[in-house]
């Protein structure tokens, strides 16, 4: 009989430990609430949630063995809580970010988007006719591929195609050091630009620094003028890669027609996407 009782106690012991572990892991590390909003964090016997730091003096906390209800005051900021075992052994920290109450106006209006890349995106390569009327491939053996982003030339940051053009021309045909990004890794290479019949220096790379499209503004906040729109990653039409956006701007737009996409052939505005391509 005693032999049977021992396994039962072990099972109950591990079951209790499992329940405590589940309760601890299910409590979030970060919570975002608005002013005046109540927060109810469920805890079991032995686990207590306590406020930490001087910045929590303006908050009322009610602690029982099964529930902590934290009423957020009119102050905006972060309240730091500590989950303790029997009030002595700290187990985890919980941060509550208190945001001011705000009113937003729902929209649903279409907007035009101009998006600028972080650096210039390489979307292709082509031969360059030199001053001697011979075709050259200055990019050959440089390691640069479609989808790479050029971010620096001769230690100068490249923000757009104009920056690239200016700094390549400054080389006067001498070898330039180029820093580019591929799969979040920064790589370095060197290229000797080719002089064209127009007395310009080029690398033979088709590049783009922007894209255009349409979206939908979802809401507007009157007091600050802040607005938001539903967003998603943008796939470049030439490289098939997600474009890393540095910044952008909104413009007015009008929907003049809608054409349903087909399976395997989504609708894309090729003309707008290609308008910024430059061979350099």
N, C-alpha and C positions, 0 to 999 in steps of 0.2 A: 504493500500500500504506500509506504514512504517513497519507494522508487518511482511510483507513478506521480506522486505529488510534486517532486522536484522538477520534472520536465514542464509541468503546468505553470509553475512559478517562473521558469525561464522564458516560456512563451509570453506570459503576461508582462514580464520585465522588458523584453524586446519590443512588444507591442506598444508599451507606454513610451519607450524611447522613440519609436517610429512616429507616434502621434506628436511628440514634442518637436521632432525634426521637421515634420510636415508643417506644423504651425509656424515655426520660425522661418522656413523658406518661403511660405506663402505670403508672409507680410512683405509689402513692397519696400524697396530701398528709397524711392523718391515718390512723392505725391504732390500734385499741383492742384490747388483749390483757389476759389475766389473769396474775397472778404466776406466774413460772416457765415461762411459755410461750415457745417458740422462734419467732423471726421470720426468715423467709428472703426476702430481697429480691434478685431476679435483676438483675444488671447486666452490661454488656459491657465489653470492654477499653477502658481510658481513663476509665471512670466509676467513681468511688469514693464510698462513703457513710461519712462520719465523724461521730462523736459531737461535739456542741457543748456548751460551758458546763460549769461546775463541778459541776452537779447530776448529771452523767453518770459521775462517778468510780467509782460502785459497779456499773457495768455492764461486762461482758466483751464485746468485739467481736472478731470474726475477719473480716478483710478479704482477699479474693482478687480476682483480675481478673474473676471471673464471679459471685461470691456473697458476700453479707454475712449472717452468722448472728448475730443479737443475742439473747443469753440474758438474760432479765429476772431481776434479783435479787429479794430479798424486799422491797425498798423499793417503795413505791407513789408514783406521781407521773407526771411527763411527761418523756420523754427526747427531746431535740431532735437531729435528724440533718441533715446537709448533704450534698447530692449535688453532687460537684465533678467537673469535667473535668480529668483528670490531676492531681488533688489540689490544684489552684491556682485554677481558675475556678469559682465557685459557680453552680450552675444552678437549684436549687430546695431548699426545706426540707421535711423530713418530720417530723411530730410523732407520737410514740408515747405514748399514754395507757395507763398500767399500772394496772389495777384489781385490788383484792384478790379473792382466791378466795372464792367464797361458795356456799352450798348453798341451793337453793330447793325448795319442795314443790309439785308440780303439783296443781291443784285441779279446775276445771271446774264450780264451783258457780254457780248463778244468783244474782244480786244485784239489788237495786233501786237506781235512780239518781235523785237529785234534783240538777238542774243549774241554776245561776244565771247569768243573762246579765251581760255587762259593760255596766251601765246598764240602761235599760228598753227593751224592743223594742216599736215601734209596729206593731200588727197590724190596725188598722182605725180608721175615723172614724165619728162619728154626731152628730146634732144634740143640743143641750143645751137643755132647757126652763129659761128664765130665771125670776127672781123675779117678773117681770111676766107669766108664762105665755106668753111668746113664745119660739119656737124659734130658737136661734142656732147658728152654726158658727164658733166662735172660732178654730179652726185654719185657716180658709179664707184663702188667699193667703199663708200662712206658709211654704210650700215644703216642709213636712214630708210625707213619704209613708210608705206601708206598707213595713216592712222597715228603716226608719231606727231608730237607737238614740239615745235621749236620755241624755246623760251629764252635763249640767250645767244648772242653773237659777239665774240671778242669781249666778253665780260660786260656786255650791255644788255639789259633786259629787253625782250621783244614782246610788245603788247599787241601789235597789229601788223598788217602787211606793210604799212608805211614805214614802221620801224625797221622791218626786215630789209626793205628796198634801200632805205637810207644807209644802213650799216654795211650792206653788201657793196654798195657803190663807194663807200669810204675806203674800202680795201684796196681800190685801184688794181685789182687783179691779183693781189697777194693772198696767200692762204689765210682762211678765216677759221677760227675755233667756234664750234657750234655745240651748244648744250640742248639736248632734246629729251623728251619724256616718253617712255613706253611702258605701259602696265605699271604706272606709278614709280618706275625706276628712272633716275636721271642718268643719261649716258652722254659721253662727249666724243666728238669726231671733228675732222677737219676737211675742208673742201676748198679747192682753188676755183674761184668764179671764172666764167668765160665772158670775154668782152664781145658784145654784139655789134653789128654794123651801125646801130644807133648810139654807140659809145656808152652803153649801159653794161653793167656786170650782172650776170645771172647764174643761178645754181641749177636750173633745169627742173625745179620743183613747182608743181601746182599746189598753191596753198590757199587757205580760207581762214578768215578771222571772225566770221559772223554767219548767222542763219536767220531766217524769218519764218513766221508762221502765225497762227491764230490760236486764241485760248478763250477762256470764260472767267471773267472776274466774279468771285463768289460773294464777297462782302466788302463793306466800306465802313470805316470807323470815323465819325464826323469830327471828334475833338482833335485828333492828331492828323487826319488825312490819310491814315494808313489803310491799305487795301490788300486783298489776297486773292490768289487764283489757284485753282487746282493744277498741280504740276506733275510732270513725269519725266523720266529720262528721254533724251533726244538721240536717236540713232542717225549718224551721218549717212547720207544717201550714197556717197562714193565709197567710204571705207567700211560701212556696216558696224562701226564701233560707236559706243556711247560717247557723246561729245561732252567734255568738261567745260562748263560755263563759268566765266569769271564775273560777268555782270550783264545787264541788259536794260531795256527800256520798253515802255508800252506806247502804242500809237492807236489812233482810232482805226476801226475796221468795219467793213460791211460784208455780210454774207450774201453773195449774189447767186450762188447755186450750190446744191448738195448732190454729190454722186456717190451712190452706195459702193463700198468696197466689196471685193470678192475674196473668197478663201485663197490664201497664198499670194494675194495681190492687193495690199492695202493702198488706199489713195494717198499720193504724196504730191506736194507742190514742188516738182523738180526745178521749175524755172526760178523760183525764189531761192531755193537752196544753192543753185549754181551761180547766182548773180555776183557773188563775192569771190569766185575763183580767180586766182591770178597766177600766171606762170612766171616764176622768178628764180 
